[in-house]
Amino acid sequence: METALVTGVSGYLGGHVARRLLAAGWRVVAFVRTGSRLPEDLTEKILRVDDDGTAASVMMAFASAPIDVVVHLASAVIGVHRADQVDAILDANVRLPTRLLEGMRQGSCRRFVNTGTFWQHCNSDDYAPVNLYAATKQAFEDIAAAYVANDDIRICTLVLFDTYGEDDPRAKIIRLLVQSIKAPEPLLLSPGEQILDLTHATDIAEAFVIAAARMMDEESASQERFRISGTRVALKTLVEQVRALANAPLNVQLGARPYRAREIMVPVCEPIPPLPGWTARRMLDDEIALMIRAMPRDC
């Protein structure tokens, strides 16, 4: 049985990935911040190791079980940051994964599955960060290249776009649109010409399992990068799509907000190849309809 050391399990996507790894027969070690709460359904199924920010806690994680692959999903996703958030962004996006690579260098694990973001590619450029979050994600990839070159560590980065799911507690666009059906206050949006790339959380989880299995194949390249791309649709079209599926008006105002200063109008595509062996299986219409039906009657 292979073992994956997974970060971010206390978060939405990390929880989905941990569940899918377990279903695929993996043992999961969750490396989580001290004080973080794991999903209740996972607490008895995985081994937890607390991260107190030190090298000692990293070594404890690698000593907890023979780790085959590190799967890194923990991140501080902040679109527009404040000065007091810089340390948190650097800790999650640069220091934590670098500490993990250093732990790998000291031990026997040599396989790392990383999470990238399309925000690293404003206007589809090879590298043009939308914000500090995207810059720190790129900074770690650059740091990782040194470990690949010097320590025989192999890394596979999965570049994610917009994600969603019926159980998603985050304020993501599909959830907000569905909630606007009965919301008393209007949802203020941009004119809506930008293209979104939407992938369901279970499809994302499957991609990480495929990537982890790929890392077990010694024939894979030492540093790979793949996109996990789902359904592409303009925001204004998505609004109409939700409206039609709900058969009800949405309390939405397109054009009430300007585009952001570095709005991505068309997400990056061809320069980043798709992950071999993976395809999105959840249909956007079906999932939106499911979310609409799941709405509480009195909301």
N, C-alpha and C positions, 0 to 999 in steps of 0.2 A: 504494500500500500504506500503510495507516494504521499508526502506531507508538504503542505503549502503554509508558509508564514504569511498571513494576510494582515495588512493595515487597513484602517477605515471600516472595520466590521460594524462599529457602532453607528455608521452612517447608512443612508438609504441604499446606494449602489453597493457598498461594501457588504452589507447584509445579504443582498441578492447574490453576490458572487460567492460568499461563504456557503450559502444554501446550495447553490448549483455545484460547487466543488464537492460538498458532502454527497450529493445525489450521484455524482460521477465516481464515487468511491475514494475520494481523497480524504486524508486526515487534515484538519485545519487547526493551526495555532494562530490565535488572534493577538496581535500586538497593538494594544490600545493605551491611550493616555490614562494615567491614574485618575480614577474618579469617573471615567466614562461608563455609560450603561450599555450593555450588549442587548440585542433583541431577546426577549424572553424565550423564544422558541429555539435559540441557539446556545443558551447558557449551559445546558447539559450535554451538548453535542460536540463542543469544541474546547480546546485548552486555551485559557486566557493567560497572557503574560502582560503585566503592566509596564508601561514606558514612563519613567520618571525624568526623561530627558538626558540620561547619562549613557556612557558607553557600557557601563556595567549591566544596565537593563537590556541593552541589545544583546550582549553576550549571554545573558540569562535566557533570552528568547531562543537563541540558537542552540543552547544547551538543553532546552526543554524536550527536544525531539530531533531526530535526524532530518533536517530541513532539505527538501529537494529543490523547491522554487520559492522565491519571495514574490508576492503579488501585492503591489503597492497602489492603494486607492485613496489613502488618507490625503486630504488637501484642505487648504484654506481658500475657498472660492469667493473672492470679493471683487465685484465689478469696479467700484470706485472706492478706493481705500482712504481711510483716515490715517493721520500720523501715528496714532496709538495702536494701529492694526499691523504695522510693518513687521514687528517682531513675530507675530502669530503667522503671518504669511511666509516669512523666511523659515520659521521653525518647521512648518508643515510641508512646505514645497521644496525646500533646499536642505535644511539641516537633518531632518528625519531620514529622508532617503539616502543621504550621504552617510549618515551613521550606520544605516543598514548595509550599504556597500562596504564600509570599513569592517563591519562585523563579518561579512562574507569573505573578505580578504583574509581575515584572521582564522577563518574556519574552512569548511569543505564545500559549502554551497556556492555554486557558480552561476545560477540562473535567476534572472530578475525580470518580472513583467511590470512595466511602468504604465502610468496613465498620463497621456498628453491631452492637449486641448486645441480645438480649431482656432481659439483666440490667439494662438501663436502665429497665425497666418492672416492678418488683416489684408484684404484685397488679394488673397491667394498668393501673396509673396512667400518666398522660401522661409523667411523669418521676418515678421513685422508684428511685434506684440501689441495687442489692443490695450493692455493695462499691466500693472505690476504683477498681478497673478500670472498672466501669460509669460511675462519675462522671467519669473522665478521657475516656471515649468521648463522653459528653455535652458535656463542656467543649470538646472539639475541634469538635463540631457547632456550638456557640455561637460559637466563634471564626470558623469558616468563614462564618457568616452575615454577618460584617463584610466579608469579602472578596467575598461575593456582592453585597452592597449597594454597595460602594465601587469594586470593580475589575472588574465584569462577568464574574466567574468563576461558572461553573455547577457544581453539585454534586449527585450522586445517591448517597444512602446506602442500602445494602442491609442490613437488619436480619437477622442470622443467629441460629439457634437451635442445637440440638445437631447436630453433624456426625459422620459416620462413614465408613468405607471399609475394604475388605479389606486394603489396604496401609497402613493408618493405624498409625503407631508410637506414637501418643499413648495414654494410659491413659483411654480413653473407655469409656462404659458397655457398649456392645455387645461390644467387644473383651474387656473384663473378664468379662462373662458367658460368652462362648465359652471363654475360658481357664479358667473355673471348672469346666468339665466334667472336667478332669483335674488341677486344682490341689490340692495337698496341704493348703493352708490355706484356711479358708472366706472367702468374700467377704462382708464385713459391710455390710449395707444398711439404709436407713431402712424404715419400714413399707411404703413403696411406693405411697402414694395419689397422689403428684404425677404430673402429666401431662408427658411428654416430647414434644418435637417434633423428629423425626429426619430429616435430609436427607443423602443420599449426596454425597460430595465431587465426583463428576462432575456431578451436578445443580447443585451450588453453582457450579462452574466455568462451566457453561453460563449461569447467571444473570449472572455478571460479564461474560461476552461480550455478552449481550443488553443489559446496562446500558451497556457501553462503546459499542456501536453506537447505542443510544438517545441517548447524549450527542452523537454526531455529527449528530443531527437537531436543527437549530436551533429547531424548534418545541417541544422539550421545555421544561419549566418550569425556572427558575433554581435552585431548591433543592427536590429531590424526595426522598421517603423511602418505601421499599417493604420488605415483609417477604418472606423466602424461607422458606416454611413447607412442611414435608414431611408425614410420617406422625405423627399424634398418638396416643400410647398411654400408659397408666399404667405406671409402673415395675414394679409387681407383675404386670401382664399381660404385659409384655415378658419378665420372668423365665420365665413359663409358656410363652411363645411360643418362646423359645430352648430350653427343656427339651423341648418337643414336637418341634421340628425336629431336635434332637440325638438324640432317642429315648434319652436317658440322663439320670441325675440331675445337677443342678448343685450344686456345693459352695458354696451361698449361704445366708445367714441373713437373711431379711427381718425387720426390727424390731430388729436388733442395734445399730443406731445411731439416735439421735434425728434428727428433721429439723433442718436448719440454722436458725440464728436468723432468717434472712430467706429461707426456702425459697420458691421460686416454685411454687405448687401448680397453677396454670393459666397457661400462657404467654400473653402479650399476643396479641391477634388483630385484631379489627375496626378499632380505631383506626388501624392501619397497613395501607394497601391492599397487595394482592399486586402483584408486578412484572408489568406487562402483557407478554404474549407468552411467559411462562415457566410451566412446570409440572414438577413432579417426575416423573421417568420410571422411576427405579430403585425396584423393589418391595422393601419391607423384608424380607418372608419369603424372597425369592429371594437377597437379599444376605447374610442371616444364614446360610442354607443353604450359600452359597458359602464363607463364612468358616469354617464348621464343617468342610467338606470339605477346606479348605486347611490345617487343623491338622496339624502334624507327628505322625506315628504314635507317636513315642516321647516326646511331651511329656506 
